[in-house]
């Protein structure tokens, strides 16, 4: 923001040099980009942060200097002789999009004489980089750079129906902007229209048909407040940057729009003559409430790390126009001024006091002490889980918390009422807060497949949001895994992960119907359900447009993993005696599940059975139709001596006999 030093002196007493003023503003949080001479003037270019739209004007900068130096802020006096007419009979205003236009004012100025601008005004405008157009346009630009409120002047006689309508554009509507750009408007763009067609793009730029020219006699003056996201989006889509869009994109002072409008009208009459019609047409659908914020002096000193005298803090807040009132010895109640929407909490007030009081007053120590805190249980489990999954070849993915309606329904199978939905102009499609991480990971799988990457193993640890029937919602952390390998790999990874946290955990994959899986299971740990796993059905894979034969996924409630006991690791010597491993290829009916086979084997095995491993499934010749071949590996070991094959043969025979009598299993012979 370029500031003319001569111009700035109209609003606050300046005794400092440009360099000294730059240092004052730097201490307030506004760094200096450059200092340049312009004739007998000096121009300082300040960097204004995006949350301080109130400082994109000479009055805004003057207000900061006045607060820092204890000087008086002098605002222009609004004085003019008005024409005694009813302005509401000359123009009407209708706001059809109140969510995008919070306030719109219109004034009428009659009998202006458009022509050259006085030298005093053009000199100031040129100093800050604005070229002169004509006296009316220059007056509006001057008012914008003075107050921070961007006005716009229409040729009143070219406004059809003497009516202003603030609405969204209709599909196919077009407008030629004052810089000659052919604009094709989209339905989400906010425009200013007369009784027939668009005449301006709200907050961005006016149209060429209603611009002020040498033939203009009467002015319709607009001052308004538009939604910052709407203005920013429209300006980018149309490639129409402007000083007005820059300010509207950061927010303007909605409470002072009528004052800014009168100041602009006063300037126009001063340089172009004419008469201001008495009154303002003011469309203000919803008036914002005044915001109150309390500040604790004890919290102020603790957060800043220094002792700020209570009266000094009070004086600073008063100078910044927060209207402080002492509630008790520790608490101050403040009313946030309308031009400071960035202040909404106690920490914001503390920052205001700190920057004006001076961060240079914060003491510097030669040494500091840092207290080392032990890693908490949550972080320990996260580290253990990440290390284990990385070791299994799974890469961590980080995705956004939002999903679109289609993908949400594919995974959760619920309509809009079953999800938390964000209503925001910036998220028109992906506005569902995800209830599962699986959908987000499937998007990552699709992207990898599209660029030729296969053999995908990914996981994510993040929060999910679930809406309950009573309208409330619950939020918890989930751990989700997705891979395009055999389900056995996923299951083994999940079991190993749980065992890495609790070595003694009893893990059961219980068959269950899952909306997104053609074969699914609940994951039970010590009898408690902590998640689910399964093989994705064709509908989900096709819905995400993934060209893969098989995708497996699992999702665990991470809080359940935190609740598991982490037993002390006990060391034991390596086995002294060798093991005997027997592989069984069992032909069983298609509907027989692995969990059934595992339970039968365990219930008919001796204590020497050290491990059961699922090796794979085979279908096809010579296996009969409706059957499958399941291969299982059994590891036997005796800690007290070497096992004999004859004894293992007996155990194996008992297991096979039990499988045969229970589920009709047969030993595959070829």
Secondary structure, 3 states (H helix, E strand, C coil): CEEEHHHHCCCCCCCCCHHHHHHHHHHCCCCEEEEEEECCEEEEEECCCCCCHHHCCHHHHHHHHHHHHCCCCCCCCCCCCEECCCHHHCCEEEECCCCCEEEEEEEEEECCCCCCCCHHHHHHHHHCCCCCCCHHHHHHHHHHHHHCCCEEEEEHHHCHHHEEEEEECCCCCEEEECCCCEEECCCCCEEEECCCCEEEECCCEEEHHHCCCCCCCCEEEEEEEECHHHHHHHHHHCCCCCHHHHHHCCCCCHHHHHHHHHHHHHHHHHHHCCEEECCCEEECCCCCCCCEEEEEHHHHHHHHCCCCCHHHHHHHHHHCCCCCEECCCCEEEEECCCCCCCCCCHHHHHHHHHHHHCHHHCCCCCCCCCCCCCCCHHHHHHHHHHHHHHHCCCEECCCCCEECHHHHHHHHCCCHHHCEECCECCECCCCEECCCCHHHHHHHHHHHHHCCCCCCEEEEEEEEEEECCCCCEEEEEEEEEEECCCHHHHHHHHHHHHHHHCCCCCEEEEEECCCCEEEEEEEEECCEEEEEEEEECHHHHHHCCCCCCCCEEEEEEHHHHHHCCCCCCCCCCCCCCCCEEEEEEEEEECCCCHHHHHHHHHHCCCCCEEEEEEEEEECCCCCCCCEEEEEEEEEECCCCCCCCHHHHHHHHHHHHHHHHHHHCCEECCC
